[in-house]
Amino acid sequence: MPGNHPPTRFIHGFLDAIVPWWSMDLYYDRLLWEGVETDRVTMALGGHEWFPGSTVAVPSGRDVRNFSLNRQ
């Protein structure tokens, strides 16, 4: 894992048949282990598409280089 890995927010549908949820979960766990700022938004019945909570979870009008998951 690179030492300069950016903060990461995963937005994932649990029923995604294209990119299985467990594959995101492995990456999420590794980032936590490495001390990288990370969180996840999971839609229980979501598949491989945007879902209603997606747009709220994505930062807008902000320079992503300065993005912090703890700031809203």
PDB file of N, H, CA, C and O in Angstrom:
ATOM      1  N   MET A   1       0.853  -1.173   0.000  1.00  0.00           N
ATOM      2  CA  MET A   1       0.000   0.000   0.000  1.00  0.00           C
ATOM      3  C   MET A   1       0.896   1.233   0.000  1.00  0.00           C
ATOM      4  O   MET A   1       1.780   1.355   0.848  1.00  0.00           O
ATOM      5  N   PRO A   2       0.677   2.150  -0.946  1.00  0.00           N
ATOM      6  CA  PRO A   2       1.527   3.349  -0.970  1.00  0.00           C
ATOM      7  C   PRO A   2       1.307   4.217   0.267  1.00  0.00           C
ATOM      8  O   PRO A   2       0.189   4.325   0.771  1.00  0.00           O
ATOM      9  N   GLY A   3       2.377   4.829   0.745  1.00  0.00           N
ATOM     10  H   GLY A   3       3.286   4.741   0.336  1.00  0.00           H
ATOM     11  CA  GLY A   3       2.292   5.659   1.935  1.00  0.00           C
ATOM     12  C   GLY A   3       1.473   6.915   1.742  1.00  0.00           C
ATOM     13  O   GLY A   3       1.063   7.537   2.722  1.00  0.00           O
ATOM     14  N   ASN A   4       1.225   7.305   0.500  1.00  0.00           N
ATOM     15  H   ASN A   4       1.558   6.800  -0.296  1.00  0.00           H
ATOM     16  CA  ASN A   4       0.456   8.516   0.233  1.00  0.00           C
ATOM     17  C   ASN A   4      -0.954   8.209  -0.277  1.00  0.00           C
ATOM     18  O   ASN A   4      -1.541   9.005  -1.010  1.00  0.00           O
ATOM     19  N   HIS A   5      -1.494   7.052   0.115  1.00  0.00           N
ATOM     20  H   HIS A   5      -1.018   6.405   0.711  1.00  0.00           H
ATOM     21  CA  HIS A   5      -2.844   6.665  -0.328  1.00  0.00           C
ATOM     22  C   HIS A   5      -3.841   7.712   0.142  1.00  0.00           C
ATOM     23  O   HIS A   5      -3.834   8.075   1.318  1.00  0.00           O
ATOM     24  N   PRO A   6      -4.702   8.212  -0.749  1.00  0.00           N
ATOM     25  CA  PRO A   6      -5.647   9.267  -0.357  1.00  0.00           C
ATOM     26  C   PRO A   6      -6.775   8.727   0.508  1.00  0.00           C
ATOM     27  O   PRO A   6      -7.033   7.523   0.506  1.00  0.00           O
ATOM     28  N   PRO A   7      -7.455   9.608   1.253  1.00  0.00           N
ATOM     29  CA  PRO A   7      -8.662   9.193   1.967  1.00  0.00           C
ATOM     30  C   PRO A   7      -9.627   8.556   0.969  1.00  0.00           C
ATOM     31  O   PRO A   7      -9.747   9.016  -0.166  1.00  0.00           O
ATOM     32  N   THR A   8     -10.308   7.506   1.393  1.00  0.00           N
ATOM     33  H   THR A   8     -10.211   7.132   2.315  1.00  0.00           H
ATOM     34  CA  THR A   8     -11.144   6.750   0.463  1.00  0.00           C
ATOM     35  C   THR A   8     -12.521   6.493   1.061  1.00  0.00           C
ATOM     36  O   THR A   8     -12.651   6.036   2.197  1.00  0.00           O
ATOM     37  N   ARG A   9     -13.549   6.798   0.263  1.00  0.00           N
ATOM     38  H   ARG A   9     -13.443   7.168  -0.660  1.00  0.00           H
ATOM     39  CA  ARG A   9     -14.926   6.465   0.644  1.00  0.00           C
ATOM     40  C   ARG A   9     -15.444   5.465  -0.385  1.00  0.00           C
ATOM     41  O   ARG A   9     -15.446   5.741  -1.585  1.00  0.00           O
ATOM     42  N   PHE A  10     -15.879   4.312   0.089  1.00  0.00           N
ATOM     43  H   PHE A  10     -15.877   4.088   1.063  1.00  0.00           H
ATOM     44  CA  PHE A  10     -16.463   3.293  -0.775  1.00  0.00           C
ATOM     45  C   PHE A  10     -17.979   3.474  -0.774  1.00  0.00           C
ATOM     46  O   PHE A  10     -18.589   3.610   0.287  1.00  0.00           O
ATOM     47  N   ILE A  11     -18.575   3.476  -1.937  1.00  0.00           N
ATOM     48  H   ILE A  11     -18.080   3.365  -2.799  1.00  0.00           H
ATOM     49  CA  ILE A  11     -20.031   3.534  -2.092  1.00  0.00           C
ATOM     50  C   ILE A  11     -20.404   2.286  -2.880  1.00  0.00           C
ATOM     51  O   ILE A  11     -20.084   2.169  -4.063  1.00  0.00           O
ATOM     52  N   HIS A  12     -21.086   1.352  -2.214  1.00  0.00           N
ATOM     53  H   HIS A  12     -21.347   1.446  -1.253  1.00  0.00           H
ATOM     54  CA  HIS A  12     -21.233   0.033  -2.825  1.00  0.00           C
ATOM     55  C   HIS A  12     -22.577  -0.594  -2.484  1.00  0.00           C
ATOM     56  O   HIS A  12     -23.051  -0.504  -1.352  1.00  0.00           O
ATOM     57  N   GLY A  13     -23.177  -1.227  -3.475  1.00  0.00           N
ATOM     58  H   GLY A  13     -22.792  -1.300  -4.395  1.00  0.00           H
ATOM     59  CA  GLY A  13     -24.393  -2.006  -3.256  1.00  0.00           C
ATOM     60  C   GLY A  13     -24.033  -3.410  -2.807  1.00  0.00           C
ATOM     61  O   GLY A  13     -23.153  -4.046  -3.388  1.00  0.00           O
ATOM     62  N   PHE A  14     -24.705  -3.890  -1.784  1.00  0.00           N
ATOM     63  H   PHE A  14     -25.420  -3.373  -1.312  1.00  0.00           H
ATOM     64  CA  PHE A  14     -24.395  -5.215  -1.239  1.00  0.00           C
ATOM     65  C   PHE A  14     -24.698  -6.325  -2.246  1.00  0.00           C
ATOM     66  O   PHE A  14     -24.059  -7.376  -2.212  1.00  0.00           O
ATOM     67  N   LEU A  15     -25.661  -6.106  -3.141  1.00  0.00           N
ATOM     68  H   LEU A  15     -26.181  -5.252  -3.169  1.00  0.00           H
ATOM     69  CA  LEU A  15     -26.043  -7.124  -4.118  1.00  0.00           C
ATOM     70  C   LEU A  15     -25.368  -6.934  -5.476  1.00  0.00           C
ATOM     71  O   LEU A  15     -25.827  -7.489  -6.474  1.00  0.00           O
ATOM     72  N   ASP A  16     -24.299  -6.168  -5.524  1.00  0.00           N
ATOM     73  H   ASP A  16     -23.926  -5.717  -4.713  1.00  0.00           H
ATOM     74  CA  ASP A  16     -23.565  -5.925  -6.769  1.00  0.00           C
ATOM     75  C   ASP A  16     -23.031  -7.240  -7.318  1.00  0.00           C
ATOM     76  O   ASP A  16     -22.207  -7.895  -6.680  1.00  0.00           O
ATOM     77  N   ALA A  17     -23.502  -7.630  -8.509  1.00  0.00           N
ATOM     78  H   ALA A  17     -24.171  -7.098  -9.027  1.00  0.00           H
ATOM     79  CA  ALA A  17     -23.065  -8.889  -9.123  1.00  0.00           C
ATOM     80  C   ALA A  17     -21.851  -8.697 -10.026  1.00  0.00           C
ATOM     81  O   ALA A  17     -21.259  -9.680 -10.474  1.00  0.00           O
ATOM     82  N   ILE A  18     -21.467  -7.445 -10.303  1.00  0.00           N
ATOM     83  H   ILE A  18     -21.947  -6.647  -9.939  1.00  0.00           H
ATOM     84  CA  ILE A  18     -20.321  -7.160 -11.168  1.00  0.00           C
ATOM     85  C   ILE A  18     -19.046  -7.022 -10.341  1.00  0.00           C
ATOM     86  O   ILE A  18     -18.025  -7.636 -10.654  1.00  0.00           O
ATOM     87  N   VAL A  19     -19.111  -6.221  -9.292  1.00  0.00           N
ATOM     88  H   VAL A  19     -19.940  -5.723  -9.037  1.00  0.00           H
ATOM     89  CA  VAL A  19     -17.993  -6.076  -8.349  1.00  0.00           C
ATOM     90  C   VAL A  19     -18.528  -6.507  -6.987  1.00  0.00           C
ATOM     91  O   VAL A  19     -19.177  -5.709  -6.311  1.00  0.00           O
ATOM     92  N   PRO A  20     -18.279  -7.727  -6.571  1.00  0.00           N
ATOM     93  CA  PRO A  20     -18.851  -8.231  -5.323  1.00  0.00           C
ATOM     94  C   PRO A  20     -18.488  -7.366  -4.118  1.00  0.00           C
ATOM     95  O   PRO A  20     -17.379  -6.842  -4.020  1.00  0.00           O
ATOM     96  N   TRP A  21     -19.444  -7.230  -3.210  1.00  0.00           N
ATOM     97  H   TRP A  21     -20.346  -7.656  -3.290  1.00  0.00           H
ATOM     98  CA  TRP A  21     -19.256  -6.414  -2.018  1.00  0.00           C
ATOM     99  C   TRP A  21     -18.039  -6.862  -1.227  1.00  0.00           C
ATOM    100  O   TRP A  21     -17.309  -6.026  -0.695  1.00  0.00           O
ATOM    101  N   TRP A  22     -17.806  -8.167  -1.139  1.00  0.00           N
ATOM    102  H   TRP A  22     -18.398  -8.847  -1.572  1.00  0.00           H
ATOM    103  CA  TRP A  22     -16.683  -8.678  -0.342  1.00  0.00           C
ATOM    104  C   TRP A  22     -15.342  -8.175  -0.870  1.00  0.00           C
ATOM    105  O   TRP A  22     -14.397  -8.020  -0.097  1.00  0.00           O
ATOM    106  N   SER A  23     -15.243  -7.917  -2.189  1.00  0.00           N
ATOM    107  H   SER A  23     -16.011  -8.043  -2.817  1.00  0.00           H
ATOM    108  CA  SER A  23     -13.963  -7.422  -2.721  1.00  0.00           C
ATOM    109  C   SER A  23     -13.689  -6.002  -2.229  1.00  0.00           C
ATOM    110  O   SER A  23     -12.545  -5.653  -1.936  1.00  0.00           O
ATOM    111  N   MET A  24     -14.742  -5.180  -2.139  1.00  0.00           N
ATOM    112  H   MET A  24     -15.671  -5.463  -2.378  1.00  0.00           H
ATOM    113  CA  MET A  24     -14.595  -3.847  -1.570  1.00  0.00           C
ATOM    114  C   MET A  24     -14.244  -3.949  -0.092  1.00  0.00           C
ATOM    115  O   MET A  24     -13.416  -3.186   0.406  1.00  0.00           O
ATOM    116  N   ASP A  25     -14.864  -4.880   0.604  1.00  0.00           N
ATOM    117  H   ASP A  25     -15.536  -5.500   0.200  1.00  0.00           H
ATOM    118  CA  ASP A  25     -14.648  -5.035   2.036  1.00  0.00           C
ATOM    119  C   ASP A  25     -13.196  -5.416   2.351  1.00  0.00           C
ATOM    120  O   ASP A  25     -12.638  -4.957   3.348  1.00  0.00           O
ATOM    121  N   LEU A  26     -12.589  -6.249   1.509  1.00  0.00           N
ATOM    122  H   LEU A  26     -13.042  -6.622   0.700  1.00  0.00           H
ATOM    123  CA  LEU A  26     -11.176  -6.605   1.698  1.00  0.00           C
ATOM    124  C   LEU A  26     -10.285  -5.372   1.580  1.00  0.00           C
ATOM    125  O   LEU A  26      -9.373  -5.177   2.384  1.00  0.00           O
ATOM    126  N   TYR A  27     -10.551  -4.548   0.582  1.00  0.00           N
ATOM    127  H   TYR A  27     -11.292  -4.706  -0.071  1.00  0.00           H
ATOM    128  CA  TYR A  27      -9.766  -3.327   0.380  1.00  0.00           C
ATOM    129  C   TYR A  27      -9.991  -2.362   1.538  1.00  0.00           C
ATOM    130  O   TYR A  27      -9.042  -1.764   2.047  1.00  0.00           O
ATOM    131  N   TYR A  28     -11.245  -2.211   1.952  1.00  0.00           N
ATOM    132  H   TYR A  28     -12.015  -2.697   1.539  1.00  0.00           H
ATOM    133  CA  TYR A  28     -11.601  -1.348   3.088  1.00  0.00           C
ATOM    134  C   TYR A  28     -10.837  -1.767   4.351  1.00  0.00           C
ATOM    135  O   TYR A  28     -10.240  -0.934   5.034  1.00  0.00           O
ATOM    136  N   ASP A  29     -10.866  -3.064   4.648  1.00  0.00           N
ATOM    137  H   ASP A  29     -11.351  -3.741   4.094  1.00  0.00           H
ATOM    138  CA  ASP A  29     -10.161  -3.576   5.833  1.00  0.00           C
ATOM    139  C   ASP A  29      -8.658  -3.314   5.755  1.00  0.00           C
ATOM    140  O   ASP A  29      -8.037  -2.971   6.761  1.00  0.00           O
ATOM    141  N   ARG A  30      -8.069  -3.473   4.565  1.00  0.00           N
ATOM    142  H   ARG A  30      -8.574  -3.752   3.747  1.00  0.00           H
ATOM    143  CA  ARG A  30      -6.636  -3.230   4.399  1.00  0.00           C
ATOM    144  C   ARG A  30      -6.303  -1.760   4.646  1.00  0.00           C
ATOM    145  O   ARG A  30      -5.302  -1.451   5.293  1.00  0.00           O
ATOM    146  N   LEU A  31      -7.139  -0.852   4.132  1.00  0.00           N
ATOM    147  H   LEU A  31      -7.952  -1.103   3.606  1.00  0.00           H
ATOM    148  CA  LEU A  31      -6.910   0.567   4.364  1.00  0.00           C
ATOM    149  C   LEU A  31      -6.975   0.889   5.853  1.00  0.00           C
ATOM    150  O   LEU A  31      -6.142   1.639   6.362  1.00  0.00           O
ATOM    151  N   LEU A  32      -7.950   0.330   6.549  1.00  0.00           N
ATOM    152  H   LEU A  32      -8.626  -0.279   6.136  1.00  0.00           H
ATOM    153  CA  LEU A  32      -8.038   0.540   7.999  1.00  0.00           C
ATOM    154  C   LEU A  32      -6.773   0.037   8.691  1.00  0.00           C
ATOM    155  O   LEU A  32      -6.209   0.715   9.549  1.00  0.00           O
ATOM    156  N   TRP A  33      -6.342  -1.146   8.309  1.00  0.00           N
ATOM    157  H   TRP A  33      -6.800  -1.697   7.612  1.00  0.00           H
ATOM    158  CA  TRP A  33      -5.140  -1.751   8.900  1.00  0.00           C
ATOM    159  C   TRP A  33      -3.918  -0.862   8.694  1.00  0.00           C
ATOM    160  O   TRP A  33      -3.072  -0.738   9.579  1.00  0.00           O
ATOM    161  N   GLU A  34      -3.835  -0.239   7.505  1.00  0.00           N
ATOM    162  H   GLU A  34      -4.522  -0.339   6.785  1.00  0.00           H
ATOM    163  CA  GLU A  34      -2.697   0.617   7.167  1.00  0.00           C
ATOM    164  C   GLU A  34      -2.833   2.033   7.733  1.00  0.00           C
ATOM    165  O   GLU A  34      -1.925   2.849   7.576  1.00  0.00           O
ATOM    166  N   GLY A  35      -3.952   2.328   8.385  1.00  0.00           N
ATOM    167  H   GLY A  35      -4.689   1.665   8.512  1.00  0.00           H
ATOM    168  CA  GLY A  35      -4.150   3.641   8.978  1.00  0.00           C
ATOM    169  C   GLY A  35      -4.601   4.719   7.999  1.00  0.00           C
ATOM    170  O   GLY A  35      -4.476   5.910   8.284  1.00  0.00           O
ATOM    171  N   VAL A  36      -5.124   4.306   6.848  1.00  0.00           N
ATOM    172  H   VAL A  36      -5.225   3.338   6.617  1.00  0.00           H
ATOM    173  CA  VAL A  36      -5.623   5.257   5.847  1.00  0.00           C
ATOM    174  C   VAL A  36      -7.041   5.664   6.224  1.00  0.00           C
ATOM    175  O   VAL A  36      -7.863   4.821   6.581  1.00  0.00           O
ATOM    176  N   GLU A  37      -7.320   6.958   6.141  1.00  0.00           N
ATOM    177  H   GLU A  37      -6.652   7.643   5.851  1.00  0.00           H
ATOM    178  CA  GLU A  37      -8.658   7.454   6.439  1.00  0.00           C
ATOM    179  C   GLU A  37      -9.633   6.861   5.423  1.00  0.00           C
ATOM    180  O   GLU A  37      -9.477   7.069   4.220  1.00  0.00           O
ATOM    181  N   THR A  38     -10.626   6.131   5.895  1.00  0.00           N
ATOM    182  H   THR A  38     -10.753   5.962   6.873  1.00  0.00           H
ATOM    183  CA  THR A  38     -11.566   5.466   4.995  1.00  0.00           C
ATOM    184  C   THR A  38     -12.915   5.271   5.678  1.00  0.00           C
ATOM    185  O   THR A  38     -13.007   5.195   6.904  1.00  0.00           O
ATOM    186  N   ASP A  39     -13.945   5.193   4.865  1.00  0.00           N
ATOM    187  H   ASP A  39     -13.870   5.255   3.870  1.00  0.00           H
ATOM    188  CA  ASP A  39     -15.265   4.796   5.348  1.00  0.00           C
ATOM    189  C   ASP A  39     -16.027   4.194   4.180  1.00  0.00           C
ATOM    190  O   ASP A  39     -15.529   4.159   3.055  1.00  0.00           O
ATOM    191  N   ARG A  40     -17.223   3.727   4.449  1.00  0.00           N
ATOM    192  H   ARG A  40     -17.628   3.755   5.363  1.00  0.00           H
ATOM    193  CA  ARG A  40     -18.008   3.095   3.393  1.00  0.00           C
ATOM    194  C   ARG A  40     -19.486   3.385   3.579  1.00  0.00           C
ATOM    195  O   ARG A  40     -19.982   3.548   4.694  1.00  0.00           O
ATOM    196  N   VAL A  41     -20.165   3.441   2.455  1.00  0.00           N
ATOM    197  H   VAL A  41     -19.762   3.309   1.549  1.00  0.00           H
ATOM    198  CA  VAL A  41     -21.613   3.609   2.410  1.00  0.00           C
ATOM    199  C   VAL A  41     -22.131   2.394   1.649  1.00  0.00           C
ATOM    200  O   VAL A  41     -21.789   2.205   0.481  1.00  0.00           O
ATOM    201  N   THR A  42     -22.939   1.579   2.287  1.00  0.00           N
ATOM    202  H   THR A  42     -23.217   1.731   3.235  1.00  0.00           H
ATOM    203  CA  THR A  42     -23.447   0.366   1.662  1.00  0.00           C
ATOM    204  C   THR A  42     -24.963   0.419   1.572  1.00  0.00           C
ATOM    205  O   THR A  42     -25.645   0.736   2.547  1.00  0.00           O
ATOM    206  N   MET A  43     -25.482   0.107   0.391  1.00  0.00           N
ATOM    207  H   MET A  43     -24.928  -0.150  -0.401  1.00  0.00           H
ATOM    208  CA  MET A  43     -26.928  -0.003   0.188  1.00  0.00           C
ATOM    209  C   MET A  43     -27.259  -1.491   0.223  1.00  0.00           C
ATOM    210  O   MET A  43     -26.807  -2.257  -0.628  1.00  0.00           O
ATOM    211  N   ALA A  44     -28.053  -1.891   1.214  1.00  0.00           N
ATOM    212  H   ALA A  44     -28.421  -1.268   1.905  1.00  0.00           H
ATOM    213  CA  ALA A  44     -28.333  -3.313   1.428  1.00  0.00           C
ATOM    214  C   ALA A  44     -28.910  -4.008   0.192  1.00  0.00           C
ATOM    215  O   ALA A  44     -28.534  -5.143  -0.097  1.00  0.00           O
ATOM    216  N   LEU A  45     -29.806  -3.359  -0.536  1.00  0.00           N
ATOM    217  H   LEU A  45     -30.112  -2.436  -0.300  1.00  0.00           H
ATOM    218  CA  LEU A  45     -30.416  -3.972  -1.715  1.00  0.00           C
ATOM    219  C   LEU A  45     -29.865  -3.386  -3.012  1.00  0.00           C
ATOM    220  O   LEU A  45     -30.437  -3.597  -4.082  1.00  0.00           O
ATOM    221  N   GLY A  46     -28.757  -2.652  -2.922  1.00  0.00           N
ATOM    222  H   GLY A  46     -28.292  -2.480  -2.054  1.00  0.00           H
ATOM    223  CA  GLY A  46     -28.177  -2.022  -4.103  1.00  0.00           C
ATOM    224  C   GLY A  46     -27.367  -2.984  -4.943  1.00  0.00           C
ATOM    225  O   GLY A  46     -26.770  -3.934  -4.437  1.00  0.00           O
ATOM    226  N   GLY A  47     -27.361  -2.717  -6.235  1.00  0.00           N
ATOM    227  H   GLY A  47     -27.846  -1.945  -6.646  1.00  0.00           H
ATOM    228  CA  GLY A  47     -26.549  -3.491  -7.164  1.00  0.00           C
ATOM    229  C   GLY A  47     -25.390  -2.645  -7.653  1.00  0.00           C
ATOM    230  O   GLY A  47     -24.776  -1.909  -6.880  1.00  0.00           O
ATOM    231  N   HIS A  48     -25.093  -2.752  -8.937  1.00  0.00           N
ATOM    232  H   HIS A  48     -25.591  -3.350  -9.565  1.00  0.00           H
ATOM    233  CA  HIS A  48     -23.978  -2.023  -9.540  1.00  0.00           C
ATOM    234  C   HIS A  48     -24.505  -0.761 -10.222  1.00  0.00           C
ATOM    235  O   HIS A  48     -24.411  -0.614 -11.441  1.00  0.00           O
ATOM    236  N   GLU A  49     -25.054   0.135  -9.427  1.00  0.00           N
ATOM    237  H   GLU A  49     -25.131   0.016  -8.437  1.00  0.00           H
ATOM    238  CA  GLU A  49     -25.607   1.380  -9.949  1.00  0.00           C
ATOM    239  C   GLU A  49     -25.618   2.424  -8.849  1.00  0.00           C
ATOM    240  O   GLU A  49     -25.452   2.103  -7.672  1.00  0.00           O
ATOM    241  N   TRP A  50     -25.819   3.692  -9.243  1.00  0.00           N
ATOM    242  H   TRP A  50     -25.954   3.953 -10.199  1.00  0.00           H
ATOM    243  CA  TRP A  50     -26.009   4.736  -8.236  1.00  0.00           C
ATOM    244  C   TRP A  50     -27.311   4.453  -7.519  1.00  0.00           C
ATOM    245  O   TRP A  50     -28.281   4.013  -8.137  1.00  0.00           O
ATOM    246  N   PHE A  51     -27.341   4.701  -6.228  1.00  0.00           N
ATOM    247  H   PHE A  51     -26.553   5.059  -5.726  1.00  0.00           H
ATOM    248  CA  PHE A  51     -28.569   4.551  -5.465  1.00  0.00           C
ATOM    249  C   PHE A  51     -28.850   5.861  -4.746  1.00  0.00           C
ATOM    250  O   PHE A  51     -27.980   6.731  -4.720  1.00  0.00           O
ATOM    251  N   PRO A  52     -30.028   6.037  -4.162  1.00  0.00           N
ATOM    252  CA  PRO A  52     -30.400   7.346  -3.608  1.00  0.00           C
ATOM    253  C   PRO A  52     -29.364   7.983  -2.681  1.00  0.00           C
ATOM    254  O   PRO A  52     -29.198   9.203  -2.714  1.00  0.00           O
ATOM    255  N   GLY A  53     -28.675   7.217  -1.873  1.00  0.00           N
ATOM    256  H   GLY A  53     -28.809   6.226  -1.847  1.00  0.00           H
ATOM    257  CA  GLY A  53     -27.698   7.785  -0.953  1.00  0.00           C
ATOM    258  C   GLY A  53     -26.357   8.119  -1.589  1.00  0.00           C
ATOM    259  O   GLY A  53     -25.511   8.744  -0.950  1.00  0.00           O
ATOM    260  N   SER A  54     -26.152   7.715  -2.833  1.00  0.00           N
ATOM    261  H   SER A  54     -26.840   7.208  -3.352  1.00  0.00           H
ATOM    262  CA  SER A  54     -24.858   7.919  -3.487  1.00  0.00           C
ATOM    263  C   SER A  54     -24.490   9.387  -3.610  1.00  0.00           C
ATOM    264  O   SER A  54     -23.365   9.775  -3.294  1.00  0.00           O
ATOM    265  N   THR A  55     -25.414  10.194  -4.061  1.00  0.00           N
ATOM    266  H   THR A  55     -26.328   9.879  -4.318  1.00  0.00           H
ATOM    267  CA  THR A  55     -25.080  11.596  -4.305  1.00  0.00           C
ATOM    268  C   THR A  55     -24.759  12.340  -3.019  1.00  0.00           C
ATOM    269  O   THR A  55     -23.985  13.297  -3.042  1.00  0.00           O
ATOM    270  N   VAL A  56     -25.331  11.926  -1.910  1.00  0.00           N
ATOM    271  H   VAL A  56     -25.960  11.148  -1.892  1.00  0.00           H
ATOM    272  CA  VAL A  56     -25.028  12.540  -0.620  1.00  0.00           C
ATOM    273  C   VAL A  56     -23.625  12.154  -0.165  1.00  0.00           C
ATOM    274  O   VAL A  56     -22.946  12.936   0.499  1.00  0.00           O
ATOM    275  N   ALA A  57     -23.197  10.959  -0.521  1.00  0.00           N
ATOM    276  H   ALA A  57     -23.749  10.324  -1.061  1.00  0.00           H
ATOM    277  CA  ALA A  57     -21.900  10.440  -0.074  1.00  0.00           C
ATOM    278  C   ALA A  57     -20.724  10.972  -0.872  1.00  0.00           C
ATOM    279  O   ALA A  57     -19.582  10.859  -0.426  1.00  0.00           O
ATOM    280  N   VAL A  58     -20.972  11.551  -2.043  1.00  0.00           N
ATOM    281  H   VAL A  58     -21.899  11.643  -2.405  1.00  0.00           H
ATOM    282  CA  VAL A  58     -19.900  12.054  -2.897  1.00  0.00           C
ATOM    283  C   VAL A  58     -19.677  13.532  -2.614  1.00  0.00           C
ATOM    284  O   VAL A  58     -20.631  14.310  -2.623  1.00  0.00           O
ATOM    285  N   PRO A  59     -18.433  13.935  -2.364  1.00  0.00           N
ATOM    286  CA  PRO A  59     -18.175  15.362  -2.118  1.00  0.00           C
ATOM    287  C   PRO A  59     -18.411  16.167  -3.389  1.00  0.00           C
ATOM    288  O   PRO A  59     -18.114  15.701  -4.489  1.00  0.00           O
ATOM    289  N   SER A  60     -18.935  17.352  -3.240  1.00  0.00           N
ATOM    290  H   SER A  60     -19.176  17.730  -2.346  1.00  0.00           H
ATOM    291  CA  SER A  60     -19.131  18.215  -4.401  1.00  0.00           C
ATOM    292  C   SER A  60     -18.670  19.624  -4.061  1.00  0.00           C
ATOM    293  O   SER A  60     -18.741  20.051  -2.909  1.00  0.00           O
ATOM    294  N   GLY A  61     -18.200  20.336  -5.068  1.00  0.00           N
ATOM    295  H   GLY A  61     -18.142  19.988  -6.004  1.00  0.00           H
ATOM    296  CA  GLY A  61     -17.760  21.698  -4.864  1.00  0.00           C
ATOM    297  C   GLY A  61     -16.552  21.815  -3.955  1.00  0.00           C
ATOM    298  O   GLY A  61     -16.355  22.852  -3.320  1.00  0.00           O
ATOM    299  N   ARG A  62     -15.745  20.779  -3.880  1.00  0.00           N
ATOM    300  H   ARG A  62     -15.905  19.937  -4.396  1.00  0.00           H
ATOM    301  CA  ARG A  62     -14.610  20.743  -2.978  1.00  0.00           C
ATOM    302  C   ARG A  62     -13.400  20.191  -3.710  1.00  0.00           C
ATOM    303  O   ARG A  62     -13.540  19.284  -4.531  1.00  0.00           O
ATOM    304  N   ASP A  63     -12.241  20.707  -3.436  1.00  0.00           N
ATOM    305  H   ASP A  63     -12.128  21.444  -2.769  1.00  0.00           H
ATOM    306  CA  ASP A  63     -11.020  20.173  -4.014  1.00  0.00           C
ATOM    307  C   ASP A  63     -10.760  18.811  -3.368  1.00  0.00           C
ATOM    308  O   ASP A  63     -10.505  18.731  -2.166  1.00  0.00           O
ATOM    309  N   VAL A  64     -10.823  17.748  -4.161  1.00  0.00           N
ATOM    310  H   VAL A  64     -11.030  17.813  -5.137  1.00  0.00           H
ATOM    311  CA  VAL A  64     -10.691  16.403  -3.584  1.00  0.00           C
ATOM    312  C   VAL A  64      -9.322  16.151  -2.981  1.00  0.00           C
ATOM    313  O   VAL A  64      -9.172  15.230  -2.178  1.00  0.00           O
ATOM    314  N   ARG A  65      -8.303  16.950  -3.348  1.00  0.00           N
ATOM    315  H   ARG A  65      -8.425  17.698  -4.001  1.00  0.00           H
ATOM    316  CA  ARG A  65      -6.993  16.765  -2.727  1.00  0.00           C
ATOM    317  C   ARG A  65      -7.031  17.144  -1.263  1.00  0.00           C
ATOM    318  O   ARG A  65      -6.191  16.691  -0.485  1.00  0.00           O
ATOM    319  N   ASN A  66      -7.990  17.967  -0.874  1.00  0.00           N
ATOM    320  H   ASN A  66      -8.672  18.335  -1.506  1.00  0.00           H
ATOM    321  CA  ASN A  66      -8.137  18.387   0.519  1.00  0.00           C
ATOM    322  C   ASN A  66      -9.319  17.711   1.196  1.00  0.00           C
ATOM    323  O   ASN A  66      -9.724  18.115   2.286  1.00  0.00           O
ATOM    324  N   PHE A  67      -9.864  16.703   0.571  1.00  0.00           N
ATOM    325  H   PHE A  67      -9.534  16.375  -0.315  1.00  0.00           H
ATOM    326  CA  PHE A  67     -11.046  16.008   1.070  1.00  0.00           C
ATOM    327  C   PHE A  67     -10.727  15.210   2.335  1.00  0.00           C
ATOM    328  O   PHE A  67      -9.767  14.439   2.371  1.00  0.00           O
ATOM    329  N   SER A  68     -11.525  15.402   3.344  1.00  0.00           N
ATOM    330  H   SER A  68     -12.304  16.028   3.315  1.00  0.00           H
ATOM    331  CA  SER A  68     -11.415  14.618   4.564  1.00  0.00           C
ATOM    332  C   SER A  68     -12.758  13.978   4.826  1.00  0.00           C
ATOM    333  O   SER A  68     -13.787  14.649   4.744  1.00  0.00           O
ATOM    334  N   LEU A  69     -12.772  12.715   5.134  1.00  0.00           N
ATOM    335  H   LEU A  69     -11.936  12.170   5.200  1.00  0.00           H
ATOM    336  CA  LEU A  69     -14.031  12.013   5.357  1.00  0.00           C
ATOM    337  C   LEU A  69     -14.726  12.509   6.614  1.00  0.00           C
ATOM    338  O   LEU A  69     -15.934  12.321   6.760  1.00  0.00           O
ATOM    339  N   ASN A  70     -14.004  13.128   7.510  1.00  0.00           N
ATOM    340  H   ASN A  70     -13.023  13.281   7.392  1.00  0.00           H
ATOM    341  CA  ASN A  70     -14.598  13.594   8.769  1.00  0.00           C
ATOM    342  C   ASN A  70     -15.254  14.958   8.654  1.00  0.00           C
ATOM    343  O   ASN A  70     -16.003  15.363   9.543  1.00  0.00           O
ATOM    344  N   ARG A  71     -14.980  15.675   7.561  1.00  0.00           N
ATOM    345  H   ARG A  71     -14.372  15.346   6.839  1.00  0.00           H
ATOM    346  CA  ARG A  71     -15.586  16.995   7.355  1.00  0.00           C
ATOM    347  C   ARG A  71     -16.799  16.856   6.456  1.00  0.00           C
ATOM    348  O   ARG A  71     -16.762  16.119   5.471  1.00  0.00           O
ATOM    349  N   GLN A  72     -17.855  17.546   6.780  1.00  0.00           N
ATOM    350  H   GLN A  72     -17.884  18.145   7.580  1.00  0.00           H
ATOM    351  CA  GLN A  72     -19.054  17.540   5.924  1.00  0.00           C
ATOM    352  C   GLN A  72     -19.404  18.928   5.491  1.00  0.00           C
ATOM    353  O   GLN A  72     -20.381  19.121   4.768  1.00  0.00           O
TER     354      GLN A  72
END
